[in-house]
């Protein structure tokens, strides 16, 4: 049955907790206590499996209860779980764990986490108790076995003495010896000690059964020099050294080491060995007995870790801590204690702590200490005192004391509250100053009780002057009773700001004066808390005259602003370094920057775009140096959103009395629209000229590319009509006629294609196209043309790529590649032409590569324009209308792709078409 003790000063919390526990652990027994003393008494009486403890309780808080439980040997092993509303912060958790608590939970209760902690803590207690019982049992066994072994050794010595005396009776002696050996072996084999002996050559010649049971080896395996095989490698050399040294000097030895047992695990052994002598005093070897001390080693390791943790927490604690012996001397201090007291650790150890306290506090603290040693509950554990530093100066500390009852030692810690005490003195002085400042302040001031209908607690003389009311008419009244606010919305806004934000900063509002006039005030309020109540300290400046003047000024500014807005002009002023010292409000409407963005923060040239900024700055400061006016200076300005405006700047120099330059006053007028209009006119003129040139090029192109094949058709048509031609001449004429017709048809098709592209009427019909089929069709079409011109046409198509399909318009794609291949053949006199394709991610790249004449670098950007060719001379040796590449570019873009060219003059050219697969 699980026994659980819950300690909480609120009965409702205990009932709620009891319900959760009974629901999950129906077989459990639950004890409850409403205070710490009752809880400690129940813990001692009932020995519960877990204690659930609240922190905030009267008389004795949870921390003190936990400390007392952990200091009592009867209940110190019971796990303590804090369950409290205190925020689960790092300091609270550390404090709880430092005093011995096993867990820390926060309210409201997380049922799952609470149940898990209860189950875990029950296991912890059971484990602790089992461990304690096992330790006690082992200690009893070791003591008994050691006592038996010592008695056996005494018996053995006595037996050896008897054998010496009976040396003359050999038969009897031998028999006695055999009996003694049998008895020794019986004793050796019946105990827990591991016993072995060696001869004078340091070789093992006997081990008892417990040894063999421990190692899991046979007697034959243990005899000789192999006894040390199971010793841990890290311990073996040390064991050998100790044994050899003792053996060589015939001395006793003792050592601890690890040795592997029959299960393969290493166990710690405490071995004690002694030299052996025969009946005539001759050294005959060693006898040694060993005890398994692994559990003791584990306990020592646990104690060592706990000691290290205590040291780490103690030494690294930022709070000064010291341990005081019963005779008032200091035995342990941490660095924080030394730092505040300004003594070194060596100077403090052994020093009476009373020497560190001011004389007026010594007797009081001694009396507390005397009472505490008799009854720990008979003296306060926290109080202020004056402490003495090494240099004789004093400080004020808040001392906390706890007692280690079992050792009659005291742990003290304290906070240095010297600054806080000084602040309290300064606060008192400040309050006196506040009273004077309040009374004599030129601003109208009131103190208002927020929690009591905003009643006025006090007001100063300036408030009487501002409102016309007398002080006795104001105190005890509220704004409602004296009808202070002409605008009820303003009243609600003020109260809302006070109640939600706790302060008001320079809020403009209206108020009634006693004579009925309405004044304008600038209100600032700060809420303070005194004695559990909220009070507002309000200060008002009467700005009625300023508001009237500002109204007139705003009316004038509105007139000026309307004029500036209509003309998109803003006024500025800069100092001699070019930093803005004034800007009219219209600047934000025009360039996006407010006057606050620029005044005192930016130079006039900072608004100039980065390109040309330095040249503009230099030119402007040259004008500054000459103190000349600035007249109609057109310059760009970059607005806050990154746009570029053009302004016309005019300015006049401002001079000091001695004639030195003070700065410039001027204005900037936005002329962007006017400039854009002029630019648009210039661009329209340029486009008109380009259009005229394009029309001329088009007409020239038609004149050449249409009339030339048409003349061939007409001329050779007439020749064919004549009967005088031979068959060979007719065949030649027909070939020329066909060639001219094909050329004319291609020209007309190109004109149709380019017109559809330019007008936007070209339709795109996409479908799945097998890349391999498309390339083979092109190869078959152009193979004969290349052969006729003596060129090699090859296909570069990796198998995996060629088998891919592409979703596109096959007709338009074929036209693009037709034009590129036709161009390659046209401009290549010898060498080869390569048609290829490469897959790149989710795109596919077609390319046409030739070894032709190449393109001049300056013409690369022109070849995709209408009616343009790489050779623009009148004597160019290649026919064509100059539309092939512009058509290829247009179709490529319609298919969602891009076209690019790489070329080297007189080496060759490669055109690339990149299209998406889908």
C-alpha positions in Angstrom: 0.0 0.0 0.0 1.3 3.4 -1.0 1.3 6.1 1.8 1.2 9.7 0.7 1.4 12.8 2.9 0.2 16.2 1.5 1.0 19.4 3.3 -0.9 22.6 2.3 -2.4 25.5 4.3 -5.5 25.6 2.0 -7.9 22.8 2.6 -9.4 23.1 -0.9 -6.1 22.3 -2.4 -5.8 19.2 -0.2 -9.2 18.0 -1.2 -8.5 18.5 -4.9 -5.1 16.7 -4.5 -6.7 13.9 -2.5 -9.3 13.4 -5.3 -6.6 13.0 -8.0 -4.6 10.6 -5.9 -7.5 8.4 -4.9 -8.7 8.3 -8.5 -5.3 7.0 -9.7 -4.1 5.1 -6.6 -7.3 3.6 -5.1 -5.3 1.4 -2.7 -3.2 4.3 -1.4 -3.4 5.8 2.1 -3.4 9.6 2.1 -2.5 11.8 5.1 -3.0 15.6 5.1 -1.7 18.5 7.2 -2.6 22.2 7.2 0.8 23.5 8.4 4.5 22.5 8.5 4.7 21.4 12.1 1.7 19.0 11.8 3.2 17.7 8.5 6.6 16.9 10.1 4.9 15.1 13.0 2.8 13.0 10.6 5.9 12.2 8.5 7.8 10.9 11.5 4.7 8.9 12.8 3.5 7.4 9.5 6.7 7.1 7.4 4.9 7.9 4.1 6.4 6.9 0.7 6.2 10.5 -0.7 5.6 14.0 0.7 3.8 16.6 -1.5 4.6 20.0 -0.1 3.3 23.5 -0.7 5.8 26.5 -0.4 3.7 29.4 0.6 2.4 28.6 4.2 2.2 30.7 7.3 4.6 30.3 10.2 6.8 27.8 8.5 7.1 27.9 4.6 7.7 24.8 2.5 11.4 25.4 2.2 11.9 25.3 6.0 9.7 22.2 6.3 11.8 20.4 3.6 15.0 21.4 5.4 13.8 20.0 8.7 12.6 16.7 7.1 16.0 16.2 5.3 17.9 16.9 8.5 15.9 14.2 10.5 17.5 10.8 10.2 14.1 9.1 10.6 12.5 10.7 7.5 15.4 12.1 5.5 15.0 9.4 2.8 11.3 10.2 2.1 11.1 11.9 -1.4 9.7 15.5 -1.3 7.9 17.0 -4.2 7.1 20.7 -4.2 3.7 21.6 -5.6 3.1 25.4 -5.6 1.8 28.4 -7.4 5.2 30.1 -7.3 6.4 30.7 -10.9 8.5 27.8 -12.1 11.6 29.9 -12.5 15.2 28.8 -12.3 16.0 30.4 -8.9 13.0 28.8 -7.2 13.8 25.4 -8.7 17.4 25.6 -7.7 16.5 26.6 -4.1 14.1 23.7 -3.8 16.7 21.2 -5.1 19.5 22.7 -2.9 17.6 22.0 0.3 17.0 18.3 -0.8 13.7 18.2 -2.7 13.5 15.5 -5.3 11.0 17.4 -7.7 9.3 20.7 -8.3 5.8 21.1 -9.9 3.7 24.2 -10.5 0.0 24.8 -10.0 -2.5 24.4 -11.6 -1.9 20.7 -11.2 -0.9 18.8 -14.3 -2.5 15.4 -13.4 -0.4 13.3 -15.7 2.9 14.9 -14.5 1.8 14.6 -10.8 0.9 10.9 -11.1 4.2 10.2 -12.9 6.2 12.0 -10.2 4.3 10.1 -7.4 5.2 6.7 -9.1 8.8 7.8 -9.6 9.2 9.0 -6.0 7.7 5.8 -4.5 10.4 3.9 -6.4 13.0 6.3 -5.2 12.1 5.7 -1.6 11.9 2.0 -2.0 15.4 2.0 -3.7 16.9 4.2 -0.9 15.5 2.0 1.8 16.7 -1.2 0.0 20.1 0.3 -0.5 20.4 1.3 3.1 19.4 -2.2 4.3 21.8 -3.9 1.9 24.6 -1.6 3.0 23.9 -2.5 6.7 23.7 -6.2 5.8 27.0 -6.1 3.9 28.7 -4.2 6.7 27.5 -6.9 9.2 28.7 -9.7 6.9 32.1 -8.1 6.4 32.5 -7.6 10.1 31.5 -11.1 10.9 33.8 -12.6 8.1 36.7 -10.4 9.2 36.2 -11.5 12.8 36.1 -15.2 11.8 39.2 -14.8 9.7 41.1 -13.1 12.5 40.0 -15.9 14.9 41.0 -18.5 12.3 44.4 -16.8 11.9 44.9 -16.9 15.7 44.0 -20.6 15.7 46.4 -21.2 12.9 49.2 -19.5 14.7 48.4 -21.4 17.8 48.4 -24.6 15.8 51.8 -23.8 14.3 53.3 -23.2 17.8 51.9 -26.5 18.9 53.5 -28.1 15.9 56.8 -26.6 16.7 56.7 -27.9 20.3 55.9 -31.4 19.1 58.6 -31.5 16.4 60.2 -34.6 18.0 57.0 -36.7 17.5 57.1 -36.7 13.7 54.2 -39.0 13.2 52.0 -37.1 15.6 53.3 -33.9 14.1 52.5 -34.9 10.5 49.1 -36.1 11.5 48.4 -32.8 13.3 49.7 -30.9 10.4 47.4 -32.7 8.0 44.5 -32.1 10.4 45.6 -28.5 10.7 45.8 -28.1 6.9 42.4 -29.7 6.5 41.0 -27.5 9.2 42.6 -24.4 7.5 41.2 -25.4 4.1 37.8 -26.0 5.7 37.9 -22.6 7.3 39.3 -20.9 4.2 36.6 -22.5 2.0 33.7 -21.8 4.2 34.1 -18.0 4.5 33.5 -15.2 2.0 37.2 -14.0 1.9 39.2 -14.9 -1.2 42.5 -16.6 0.1 45.6 -17.5 -1.7 49.2 -18.4 -0.8 52.5 -18.2 -2.6 55.9 -19.9 -2.3 59.3 -18.2 -2.0 59.4 -17.8 -5.8 56.3 -15.6 -5.7 54.3 -18.3 -7.5 50.8 -19.0 -6.4 50.5 -22.5 -4.8 47.0 -22.4 -3.3 43.7 -20.6 -3.6 40.5 -21.4 -1.7 37.1 -22.3 -3.1 35.6 -18.8 -2.8 38.5 -17.5 -5.0 37.8 -20.2 -7.6 34.0 -19.5 -7.4 34.8 -15.8 -7.9 37.1 -16.2 -10.9 35.3 -19.1 -12.5 38.7 -20.8 -13.1 40.1 -24.2 -11.9 42.8 -24.6 -9.3 45.3 -25.6 -12.0 44.6 -22.4 -14.0 45.3 -20.2 -10.9 48.5 -21.9 -9.8 51.8 -20.4 -10.9 52.2 -16.9 -12.3 48.8 -16.5 -13.9 47.0 -15.3 -10.7 47.1 -11.7 -12.0 45.5 -12.4 -15.4 42.1 -11.2 -14.2 43.4 -7.9 -12.7 42.2 -4.8 -14.5 44.9 -3.6 -17.0 45.0 -0.1 -15.3 45.6 -1.7 -11.9 47.9 -4.6 -12.7 51.3 -2.9 -12.7 50.6 -1.2 -9.4 49.5 -4.5 -7.8 52.7 -6.3 -9.1 54.9 -3.4 -7.7 53.2 -3.5 -4.3 53.4 -7.3 -4.0 57.1 -7.5 -5.2 58.2 -4.7 -2.8 56.5 -6.3 0.2 57.7 -9.8 -0.8 61.3 -8.6 -1.2 61.2 -7.0 2.3 59.0 -9.7 4.0 56.5 -7.0 5.0 52.7 -6.9 5.2 50.9 -5.3 2.3 47.5 -3.9 1.6 46.1 -2.8 -1.7 42.8 -2.2 -3.6 42.3 -3.1 -7.2 39.8 -4.4 -9.8 39.6 -8.0 -10.9 37.3 -9.8 -13.3 34.8 -12.3 -11.9 33.3 -15.3 -13.5 30.6 -13.1 -15.1 33.2 -11.0 -16.9 32.6 -7.9 -14.8 35.3 -6.1 -12.8 34.8 -6.0 -9.0 36.8 -4.0 -6.5 38.9 -6.0 -4.1 40.6 -5.1 -0.7 43.6 -7.4 -0.3 45.7 -7.8 2.8 48.8 -10.0 2.7 51.3 -11.2 5.3 54.6 -13.2 5.0 54.6 -16.9 6.1 57.2 -18.7 8.1 57.8 -22.3 9.0 58.3 -23.7 12.5 61.9 -22.8 12.6 61.3 -19.2 11.4 62.2 -19.7 7.7 60.3 -17.5 5.2 58.2 -19.8 3.0 56.0 -17.3 1.1 52.9 -15.2 1.5 49.3 -15.7 2.5 46.7 -13.1 1.5 42.9 -12.7 2.0 40.7 -10.5 -0.2 37.3 -9.0 0.3 34.9 -7.7 -2.4 34.4 -4.0 -1.6 32.6 -3.0 -4.9 29.5 -1.8 -3.0 31.6 0.3 -0.7 33.4 1.8 -3.7 30.1 2.7 -5.3 29.0 4.4 -2.0 32.3 6.2 -1.9 31.8 7.4 -5.5 28.3 8.6 -4.7 29.6 10.4 -1.7 32.4 11.9 -3.8 30.0 13.1 -6.5 27.7 14.6 -3.8 30.6 16.3 -2.2 31.7 17.7 -5.6 28.2 19.0 -6.3 28.0 20.6 -2.9 31.3 22.2 -3.4 30.3 23.5 -6.9 27.0 24.9 -5.7 28.7 26.4 -2.6 31.7 27.9 -4.4 29.8 29.2 -7.4 26.9 30.6 -5.5 26.6 34.4 -6.1 25.1 34.8 -2.6 27.7 35.1 0.3 27.6 31.9 2.3 29.7 30.6 5.3 29.5 27.7 7.7 30.0 28.7 11.4 31.3 26.2 14.0 29.6 26.0 17.5 32.4 28.2 18.9 31.5 31.0 16.4 34.6 30.4 14.2 34.3 30.3 10.4 35.2 26.9 8.9 34.0 27.3 5.2 33.3 30.4 3.1 32.7 31.0 -0.6 34.2 33.6 -2.9 31.1 35.8 -2.8 31.5 36.0 1.0 35.1 37.0 0.7 34.4 39.5 -2.0 31.8 41.4 0.0 33.7 41.2 3.4 36.9 42.1 1.5 39.0 39.5 3.4 40.8 36.6 1.8 39.6 33.0 2.4 42.8 32.3 4.5 42.1 35.4 6.7 38.5 34.3 7.3 39.0 30.6 8.1 39.3 30.2 11.9 38.1 33.8 12.5 35.1 34.4 14.8 32.3 35.8 12.7 31.5 38.2 15.6 34.6 40.1 14.6 32.9 40.9 11.3 29.9 42.5 12.9 29.5 46.0 14.2 29.8 46.2 18.1 26.2 47.4 18.4 24.9 44.2 16.7 27.3 41.7 18.3 25.4 41.1 21.5 22.1 40.9 19.8 23.4 38.2 17.4 25.2 36.3 20.1 22.0 36.1 22.1 20.2 34.8 19.0 22.9 32.2 18.5 22.8 31.0 22.1 19.0 30.6 21.9 19.3 28.8 18.5 21.8 26.2 19.8 19.3 25.4 22.6 16.2 25.5 20.5 16.5 26.3 16.7 12.9 27.6 16.7 13.6 30.1 19.5 15.4 32.7 17.4 14.7 34.6 14.1 16.4 33.2 11.1 16.5 36.5 9.1 17.4 40.0 10.2 19.4 43.1 9.3 22.9 43.8 10.7 25.9 46.0 10.1 29.0 44.1 8.8 32.6 45.3 8.9 34.9 45.2 5.9 38.7 44.8 6.1 39.3 48.5 5.5 37.0 49.5 8.4 34.0 50.6 6.3 30.6 49.1 7.1 27.8 47.7 5.0 24.2 46.7 5.7 23.3 43.0 5.2 20.1 41.0 5.3 21.3 37.8 7.2 19.7 34.4 6.7 20.5 31.6 9.1 19.9 27.8 9.0 21.2 25.2 11.4 22.8 21.8 10.8 21.4 20.2 13.9 23.4 17.0 13.9 26.6 19.0 13.8 25.5 22.0 15.8 26.8 24.1 13.0 25.2 27.2 11.4 25.0 28.1 7.8 24.7 31.9 7.2 24.1 33.8 4.0 23.3 37.4 3.4 22.5 39.9 0.8 24.3 43.2 0.7 21.4 45.7 1.0 23.7 48.8 1.6 22.6 50.4 -1.7 18.9 49.6 -0.9 19.1 51.2 2.5 20.9 54.2 1.0 18.1 54.4 -1.6 15.5 54.4 1.2 17.2 57.4 2.7 17.4 59.1 -0.6 13.7 58.3 -1.3 12.8 60.0 2.0 14.9 63.0 0.9 13.3 62.9 -2.5 9.8 62.9 -1.1 10.7 66.1 0.8 12.1 67.6 -2.4 8.9 66.5 -4.3 6.7 68.3 -1.8 8.6 71.6 -2.5 8.7 71.0 -6.3 5.0 70.2 -6.3 4.1 73.4 -4.5 6.4 75.7 -6.4 6.1 74.1 -9.9 5.0 76.6 -12.6 2.9 73.9 -14.2 -0.6 73.3 -12.8 -0.3 70.1 -10.8 -2.8 67.8 -9.0 -2.7 64.5 -7.2 -5.7 62.4 -7.9 -7.0 59.2 -6.2 -7.8 56.9 -9.1 -9.5 54.3 -6.9 -11.8 56.8 -5.3 -13.8 58.4 -8.2 -10.8 60.5 -9.3 -11.0 62.8 -6.2 -8.4 65.5 -6.0 -6.0 64.9 -3.1 -4.0 68.1 -3.6 -3.2 70.8 -6.1 -0.6 73.6 -6.3 -0.8 77.4 -6.7 -0.3 77.3 -10.4 -3.4 75.1 -10.8 -5.4 77.8 -8.9 -4.1 80.5 -11.2 -4.8 78.4 -14.4 -8.4 77.5 -13.5 -9.5 80.3 -11.2 -10.6 77.8 -8.5 -9.3 78.1 -4.9 -7.4 75.1 -3.4 -10.2 74.3 -0.8 -12.7 74.2 -3.7 -10.6 71.6 -5.6 -9.5 69.2 -2.8 -12.0 66.4 -2.3 -13.8 67.3 -5.5 -13.6 65.4 -8.8 -13.7 66.5 -12.5 -17.4 65.4 -12.6 -18.5 67.5 -9.6 -16.9 70.7 -10.8 -17.7 70.1 -14.5 -14.1 70.4 -15.6 -14.2 68.9 -19.1 -16.2 70.6 -21.9 -15.6 67.6 -24.2 -16.7 64.3 -22.5 -14.9 62.3 -25.2 -11.6 63.9 -24.1 -12.4 63.0 -20.5 -13.0 59.4 -21.4 -9.8 59.2 -23.5 -7.8 60.6 -20.6 -9.2 58.2 -18.1 -8.8 55.3 -20.5 -5.1 56.2 -21.0 -4.5 56.4 -17.3 -6.2 53.0 -16.5 -4.7 51.1 -19.4 -1.2 52.6 -19.8 -0.6 54.2 -16.5 0.8 57.4 -18.0 0.1 60.2 -20.4 2.7 62.3 -22.2 1.9 65.8 -23.5 -1.8 65.2 -24.4 -3.6 68.3 -25.6 -7.1 68.7 -24.0 -9.7 71.4 -23.2 -10.9 72.5 -19.8 -13.4 74.9 -18.2 -12.1 77.8 -16.1 -14.2 79.0 -13.2 -15.4 82.0 -15.2 -16.7 79.7 -18.0 -13.9 80.3 -20.5 -12.4 77.3 -22.2 -8.7 76.9 -22.0 -6.3 74.5 -23.8 -3.8 72.5 -21.7 -0.9 70.1 -22.4 -1.4 67.2 -20.0 1.2 64.8 -18.7 0.2 62.1 -16.1 2.2 59.4 -14.2 0.5 56.7 -12.1 2.2 55.7 -8.8 1.2 53.1 -6.2 1.3 54.1 -2.5 0.0 52.0 0.4 -1.9 49.7 -2.0 -3.7 52.5 -3.8 -3.2 54.0 -7.3 -2.6 57.8 -7.5 -2.1 60.0 -10.6 0.2 62.9 -10.5 -1.0 65.3 -13.3 0.8 68.3 -14.7 -0.8 70.8 -17.1 0.7 73.6 -19.0 -1.8 76.3 -20.2 -1.1 76.6 -23.9 -4.2 78.5 -24.8 -2.3 81.5 -26.2 0.1 79.2 -28.1 -2.8 77.3 -29.7 -4.4 80.5 -30.9 -1.1 81.6 -32.4 -0.5 78.2 -34.0 -4.0 78.3 -35.5 -3.2 81.5 -37.3 0.1 80.1 -38.4 -1.5 76.9 -39.7 -4.0 79.0 -41.8 -1.1 80.8 -43.4 0.8 77.6 -43.9 -2.3 76.0 -45.6 -2.4 78.9 -48.0 1.3 78.5 -48.8 1.0 74.7 -48.9 -1.8 74.9 -51.5 0.4 77.1 -53.6 3.3 74.8 -53.3 1.3 71.7 -53.9 -0.2 73.1 -57.1 3.2 74.0 -58.4 4.8 70.8 -56.9 7.4 73.0 -55.2 9.0 72.6 -51.8 11.2 75.1 -50.0 14.5 74.2 -48.3 17.3 75.6 -46.3 20.8 74.1 -45.9 23.9 75.1 -43.9 27.3 75.7 -45.4 28.0 72.0 -45.3 24.9 71.2 -47.3 22.9 69.7 -44.4 19.2 70.4 -44.4 18.1 72.8 -41.6 14.6 73.4 -42.9 12.1 71.9 -45.4 8.5 72.8 -46.0 5.9 70.1 -45.4 5.3 69.7 -49.2 8.6 67.8 -49.5 6.9 64.6 -48.2 4.1 64.9 -50.8 6.7 65.3 -53.6 9.7 63.2 -52.7 8.3 60.9 -49.9 10.7 62.1 -47.2 9.2 64.0 -44.3 11.1 67.0 -42.9 12.0 65.0 -39.8 13.7 62.4 -42.1 16.0 65.0 -43.6 16.6 67.9 -41.2 20.0 67.5 -39.5 20.4 64.0 -41.0 21.0 64.3 -44.7 22.9 66.6 -47.1 21.2 68.0 -50.2 23.4 65.8 -52.4 22.4 62.6 -50.6 19.1 62.8 -52.6 21.0 62.8 -55.9 21.1 59.3 -57.5 24.4 57.5 -56.9 25.4 57.8 -60.5 26.8 61.3 -61.0 26.5 62.2 -57.3 30.2 63.2 -56.8 30.2 65.4 -59.8 27.0 67.1 -58.7 28.4 67.6 -55.2 31.6 69.1 -56.5 29.8 71.5 -58.9 27.4 72.6 -56.1 30.2 73.4 -53.6 32.0 75.4 -56.3 28.9 77.6 -56.4 28.9 77.7 -52.6 32.5 78.8 -52.6 31.7 81.7 -55.0 28.5 82.5 -53.0 26.6 82.7 -56.2 22.8 82.3 -56.7 21.6 79.0 -58.1 19.4 79.6 -61.1 17.2 76.9 -62.9 19.6 74.1 -62.1 18.0 70.9 -63.4 19.1 67.8 -61.5 17.7 64.4 -60.5 16.4 63.5 -57.1 15.8 59.9 -55.8 12.6 59.7 -53.8 12.1 57.6 -50.7 10.6 54.7 -52.7 13.5 54.7 -55.2 11.8 56.7 -58.0 13.8 59.3 -59.9 12.3 62.8 -60.2 13.8 65.8 -62.0 13.7 69.2 -60.3 14.6 72.7 -61.2 16.6 74.2 -58.3 16.8 77.9 -57.4 18.5 79.3 -54.4 20.1 82.3 -52.8 23.1 82.4 -50.4 22.6 83.3 -46.7 25.5 85.3 -45.3 26.6 86.0 -41.7 27.3 89.5 -40.5 31.0 89.1 -41.3 30.1 88.0 -44.9 30.9 84.3 -44.4 28.5 81.8 -45.9 25.8 80.7 -43.5 24.0 78.4 -46.0 21.5 78.6 -48.9 17.7 79.2 -49.0 15.9 77.9 -52.0 13.2 75.8 -53.6 12.9 72.6 -55.8 10.2 72.4 -58.5 9.2 69.0 -59.8 9.7 69.2 -63.6 9.6 65.4 -64.2 6.4 65.5 -66.3 7.7 68.4 -68.4 11.0 66.7 -68.9 9.3 63.4 -69.7 7.1 65.2 -72.2 10.1 66.6 -73.9 11.8 63.3 -73.8 8.7 61.6 -75.2 8.7 64.1 -78.1 12.3 63.3 -78.8 11.7 59.5 -78.6 8.7 59.9 -80.9 10.8 61.7 -83.3 13.5 59.0 -83.1 10.9 56.3 -83.6 9.4 58.1 -86.5 12.8 58.3 -88.1 13.4 54.6 -87.3 10.0 53.7 -88.7 10.8 55.7 -91.9 14.2 53.8 -92.1 12.5 50.5 -91.5 9.9 51.3 -94.2 12.8 52.2 -96.5 14.6 49.0 -95.6 11.4 47.0 -96.1 10.8 48.6 -99.5 14.4 48.0 -100.6 14.2 44.4 -99.3 11.0 43.8 -101.3 12.5 45.4 -104.3 15.5 43.1 -104.2 14.1 39.9 -102.7 10.8 39.9 -104.7 11.9 41.3 -108.0 15.1 39.2 -108.3 13.4 35.8 -108.3 10.4 37.2 -110.1 12.6 38.3 -113.0 14.1 34.8 -113.1 10.7 33.3 -113.3 9.5 35.6 -116.0 12.8 35.4 -118.0 13.2 31.7 -118.0 9.4 31.2 -118.5 9.8 33.1 -121.8 12.8 31.0 -122.8 10.8 27.8 -122.1 8.1 29.1 -124.4 10.6 29.1 -127.3 10.9 25.9 -129.4 14.6 26.4 -130.2 15.9 25.1 -126.9 17.5 21.8 -126.6 16.4 19.3 -123.9 19.5 20.1 -121.9 18.8 23.8 -122.0 15.1 23.2 -121.1 16.1 21.1 -118.1 18.6 23.8 -116.9 15.9 26.5 -117.4 13.4 24.5 -115.4 15.8 24.1 -112.5 16.4 27.9 -112.5 12.7 28.5 -112.7 12.0 26.2 -109.8 14.8 27.7 -107.7 13.5 31.3 -108.3 9.9 30.1 -107.5 11.1 28.5 -104.2 13.0 31.7 -103.3 10.0 33.9 -104.0 7.8 31.5 -102.0 10.2 31.6 -99.0 10.3 35.4 -99.1 6.5 35.7 -99.1 6.3 33.1 -96.3 8.8 35.1 -94.2 6.8 38.3 -94.7 3.7 36.5 -93.6 5.4 35.0 -90.6 7.0 38.3 -89.4 3.7 40.1 -89.9 1.9 37.5 -87.7 4.6 37.8 -85.0 4.5 41.6 -85.0 0.7 41.8 -85.0 0.4 39.2 -82.3 -1.9 37.0 -84.4 0.4 34.0 -84.6 -1.3 31.0 -82.9 0.5 28.3 -81.0 -0.7 24.7 -81.0 1.3 22.6 -78.5 1.5 18.8 -78.5 3.9 16.0 -77.5 6.7 15.9 -80.0 9.3 13.1 -80.1 12.7 14.9 -80.2 14.4 12.1 -82.2 11.7 12.1 -84.9 12.0 15.9 -85.3 15.8 15.8 -85.6 15.7 13.0 -88.2 13.2 15.0 -90.3 15.6 18.0 -90.3 18.6 15.8 -91.1 16.8 14.3 -94.1 15.7 17.7 -95.3 19.1 19.4 -95.2 21.4 16.5 -96.0 21.2 17.0 -99.8 21.7 20.7 -99.5 24.9 20.2 -97.5 26.1 17.5 -99.8 25.6 19.7 -102.9 27.8 22.4 -101.2 30.4 19.9 -100.1 29.6 20.3 -96.3 29.3 17.5 -93.7 26.0 17.5 -91.7 26.1 15.5 -88.5 23.6 14.9 -85.7 24.7 15.2 -82.0 21.9 13.5 -80.1 22.5 11.4 -76.9 20.1 8.4 -77.0 18.4 9.2 -73.6 17.8 12.8 -74.8 16.6 11.9 -78.3 13.9 9.6 -76.9 12.5 12.3 -74.8 9.3 14.1 -75.8 8.7 17.9 -75.6 5.4 19.6 -75.3 5.6 22.3 -78.0 4.4 23.5 -81.4 6.3 21.2 -83.8 5.5 23.5 -86.8 7.0 26.6 -85.2 10.0 24.8 -83.8 10.8 23.3 -87.3 10.6 26.8 -88.8 13.1 28.1 -86.2 15.6 25.2 -86.8 15.0 25.5 -90.6 16.1 29.1 -90.5 19.1 28.4 -88.4 20.2 25.5 -90.6 19.6 27.5 -93.8 21.7 30.3 -92.4 24.5 27.9 -91.4 24.6 26.4 -94.9 24.5 29.9 -96.5 27.4 31.3 -94.5 29.6 28.2 -94.4 32.0 27.6 -97.4 33.7 24.5 -96.1 33.8 22.3 -93.1 30.8 20.9 -91.2 27.5 21.7 -89.7 26.3 20.1 -86.4 22.7 19.8 -85.4 22.3 18.7 -81.8 20.2 18.6 -78.6 21.1 18.4 -74.8 18.7 17.9 -71.9 19.3 20.3 -69.0 17.0 19.7 -66.0 13.5 20.5 -66.9 14.6 22.2 -70.2 15.9 21.0 -73.5 18.6 22.8 -75.6 18.8 22.6 -79.4 21.9 23.9 -81.1 23.1 24.5 -84.7 26.9 24.9 -85.0 28.8 25.8 -88.2 32.4 26.5 -89.3 31.4 29.6 -91.3 32.5 33.2 -91.5 31.2 34.1 -88.0 29.8 37.5 -86.9 31.5 40.7 -85.9 31.0 41.5 -82.1 29.5 44.9 -82.9 26.8 43.3 -85.0 25.7 40.5 -82.6 23.0 42.6 -81.1 21.6 43.7 -84.5 21.2 40.4 -86.3 17.9 39.6 -84.6 16.3 42.9 -85.9 14.1 43.0 -88.9 15.8 43.2 -92.3 19.2 43.1 -90.7 22.2 40.9 -91.6 25.7 40.5 -90.3 26.9 42.0 -93.6 25.1 45.3 -94.3 27.2 46.4 -97.3 25.7 46.9 -100.7 28.1 44.4 -102.1 27.3 41.6 -99.6 27.7 38.2 -101.3 24.7 36.4 -99.6 21.1 36.6 -100.6 18.3 36.8 -98.1 15.7 39.2 -96.7 17.2 39.5 -93.2 14.1 38.1 -91.5 15.2 34.6 -90.7 16.8 35.3 -87.2 14.1 37.8 -86.2 11.4 35.1 -87.1 13.4 32.5 -85.1 13.6 34.8 -82.1 9.9 35.6 -82.3 8.8 32.0 -82.5 11.2 30.9 -79.8 9.7 33.5 -77.4 6.2 32.4 -78.3 7.2 28.8 -77.4 8.3 30.0 -73.9 12.1 29.7 -74.7 15.1 31.9 -75.4 17.7 32.1 -78.2 21.3 33.1 -77.9 24.4 33.0 -80.1 28.1 32.4 -79.6 30.5 33.3 -82.4 34.1 33.8 -83.4 35.0 35.7 -86.5 36.3 33.4 -89.3 36.0 30.4 -86.9 32.3 29.7 -86.7 28.9 30.4 -85.0 26.6 28.4 -82.7 22.9 29.2 -82.2 21.2 27.8 -79.1 17.5 27.4 -78.6 16.4 26.5 -75.0 12.8 25.4 -74.5 10.9 23.9 -71.5 10.1 20.2 -71.7 6.5 20.9 -70.5 
